[in-house]
């Protein structure tokens, strides 16, 4: 099992469970685990900007954000 680390520079922000659905060319963010829940808003803003390039890297055309937190 693999979780993708989420970094801001040298700072570990959390882990992301992500799956690239190759047939439908869709990147699914299944779960997001924040290292420090107080920083979740900062991490979420960073992710929104960076996920699109990660999507393209995985040859996907769209992103599905599953509910990543009960509060999100």
C-alpha positions as CSV (number, residue, x, y, z in Angstrom):
1,X,0.0,0.0,0.0
2,X,1.3,3.4,-0.9
3,X,0.5,6.9,0.3
4,X,2.0,9.9,-1.5
5,X,3.8,12.3,0.8
6,X,2.7,15.9,0.7
7,X,5.6,18.4,1.2
8,X,5.8,22.2,1.4
9,X,9.5,22.7,0.8
10,X,11.2,20.5,3.5
11,X,8.0,20.5,5.7
12,X,6.0,17.3,5.7
13,X,2.3,18.4,5.5
14,X,0.6,15.0,5.2
15,X,-0.1,11.9,3.1
16,X,-2.4,11.5,0.1
17,X,-4.1,8.3,-1.1
18,X,-4.4,8.8,-4.8
19,X,-5.4,6.6,-7.7
20,X,-5.0,7.2,-11.4
21,X,-7.9,5.5,-13.3
22,X,-6.1,5.0,-16.6
23,X,-9.1,3.9,-18.7
24,X,-11.2,6.9,-17.8
25,X,-8.1,9.3,-17.5
26,X,-9.3,10.4,-14.2
27,X,-7.1,11.1,-11.1
28,X,-9.0,10.3,-7.8
29,X,-7.9,11.8,-4.5
30,X,-9.3,9.1,-2.2
31,X,-8.0,10.3,1.2
32,X,-5.9,13.1,2.6
33,X,-4.2,12.7,6.0
34,X,-2.9,15.9,7.4
35,X,0.1,15.7,9.7
36,X,-1.1,18.8,11.7
37,X,-4.8,19.3,11.3
38,X,-4.3,23.0,12.1
39,X,-2.4,23.3,8.9
40,X,-5.0,21.5,6.8
41,X,-6.3,24.8,5.2
42,X,-2.7,25.7,4.1
43,X,-2.1,22.2,2.8
44,X,-5.5,22.2,1.0
45,X,-4.7,25.4,-0.8
46,X,-1.3,24.1,-1.9
47,X,-2.8,20.9,-3.1
48,X,-5.5,22.6,-5.2
49,X,-2.7,24.4,-7.1
50,X,-0.4,21.4,-7.5
51,X,-2.8,18.5,-8.2
52,X,-3.4,19.6,-11.8
53,X,0.2,19.2,-12.8
54,X,0.3,15.8,-11.0
55,X,-2.9,14.9,-13.0
56,X,-1.1,15.7,-16.2
57,X,2.0,13.8,-15.1
58,X,-0.2,10.7,-14.7
59,X,-1.8,11.3,-18.2
60,X,-5.1,12.1,-16.7
61,X,-7.6,14.7,-17.8
62,X,-9.7,15.3,-14.7
63,X,-9.6,15.1,-10.9
64,X,-12.1,13.6,-8.5
65,X,-11.9,14.7,-4.9
66,X,-13.6,12.2,-2.7
67,X,-14.5,13.5,0.7
68,X,-11.0,13.6,2.3
69,X,-12.1,14.6,5.7
70,X,-15.4,14.6,7.6
71,X,-15.1,18.4,7.9
72,X,-14.1,19.0,4.2
